[in-house]
Amino acid sequence: MKFVVLFEDNPGTGDEVRAEYMANHLAFLERNAENIEAAGPLRNDDGSGAGGLWLVEANVSQDVWKLVEEDPFWPTGLRKSVRILEWTQVFSDGQRLIQI
């Protein structure tokens, strides 16, 4: 099952915290590449950090929460909120993935 994880950053904490923990965060993503298929930052129109997004393969949302809590960014206060949403991909590379 696929999940989208949407992270919203706490205003004013993003750049400093992100810089300090980025190497550990990237190493965490690499160690969990079997489940975290894609990850990256989200930016506001002015270029400031807004949060992040992950695309995760997992059996249940509780497994996704476990990954979130293991991320080195998690205990830093960087994240204001986290949403985990089940996702069904229906279109990729110009092709429908499901037939109606």
matplotlib code that plots the C-alpha trace (Angstrom):
import matplotlib.pyplot as plt

x = [0.0, 1.2, 1.1, 1.8, 3.3, 2.9, 5.1, 4.4, 7.3, 7.1, 7.7, 11.1, 12.8, 13.3, 16.6, 18.8, 17.4, 17.4, 21.0, 22.1, 20.3, 20.3, 23.2, 21.6, 18.2, 19.5, 21.3, 18.0, 16.2, 18.9, 18.7, 14.9, 14.9, 13.0, 9.9, 10.5, 10.4, 10.7, 11.2, 11.8, 11.2, 8.2, 8.7, 6.5, 6.2, 8.9, 11.3, 11.1, 10.7, 7.2, 7.7, 8.3, 6.7, 7.4, 6.0, 6.0, 5.3, 4.0, 1.4, -0.4, -0.2, 1.2, 4.4, 4.6, 4.3, 7.1, 9.3, 8.3, 9.2, 12.6, 13.5, 16.3, 14.2, 11.3, 12.6, 14.0, 10.7, 11.0, 7.7, 4.5, 2.2, 2.3, -0.5, -0.4, -2.7, -3.3, -2.6, -3.6, -1.6, -3.8, -1.5, 2.2, 4.6, 1.7, -0.2, -3.3, -2.5, -6.1, -8.8, -12.4]
y = [0.0, 3.5, 6.5, 10.2, 11.9, 15.7, 17.5, 21.1, 22.9, 25.1, 28.7, 30.0, 26.7, 25.3, 26.5, 26.2, 22.8, 21.5, 22.4, 20.8, 17.5, 17.2, 14.7, 12.4, 12.8, 11.9, 8.8, 7.8, 8.1, 6.0, 3.3, 3.2, 3.3, 0.0, 1.8, 5.5, 5.7, 9.5, 12.4, 16.1, 19.6, 21.8, 25.6, 28.6, 31.1, 33.2, 30.3, 29.7, 26.2, 25.0, 21.3, 18.1, 15.2, 11.5, 8.7, 5.5, 1.9, 0.1, -2.4, -0.1, 3.6, 2.6, 1.4, 4.9, 6.6, 4.5, 5.8, 9.4, 8.9, 7.4, 10.3, 12.5, 15.6, 14.3, 15.1, 18.5, 20.5, 21.1, 19.5, 21.4, 18.8, 15.5, 14.0, 10.4, 9.7, 6.5, 7.0, 5.1, 6.0, 6.1, 7.9, 7.8, 8.6, 9.6, 6.3, 5.3, 2.6, 1.5, 0.8, 1.8]
z = [0.0, -0.8, 1.6, 1.2, 4.2, 4.4, 6.9, 7.9, 9.5, 12.5, 11.4, 12.3, 13.0, 9.5, 8.1, 11.2, 12.3, 8.7, 8.2, 11.5, 11.0, 7.2, 7.0, 9.5, 7.9, 4.4, 5.9, 7.5, 4.1, 2.5, 5.2, 4.7, 0.9, 0.7, 2.2, 1.5, -2.3, -2.6, -0.3, -0.6, 0.8, 0.2, -0.3, 0.0, -2.8, -1.2, -1.2, 2.6, 3.9, 4.3, 5.2, 3.3, 1.4, 1.4, -0.7, 1.4, 0.7, 3.8, 5.0, 7.4, 8.5, 11.8, 10.0, 8.4, 11.8, 13.0, 10.2, 11.0, 14.6, 13.7, 11.4, 13.0, 12.2, 14.4, 17.9, 16.9, 16.9, 13.2, 12.4, 13.3, 11.9, 10.0, 7.8, 6.6, 3.7, 1.8, -1.9, -5.0, -8.1, -11.2, -13.7, -14.3, -17.2, -19.5, -18.9, -16.9, -14.4, -13.9, -16.4, -15.9]

ax = plt.figure().add_subplot(projection="3d")
ax.plot(x, y, z, "-o")
ax.set_aspect("equal")
plt.show()
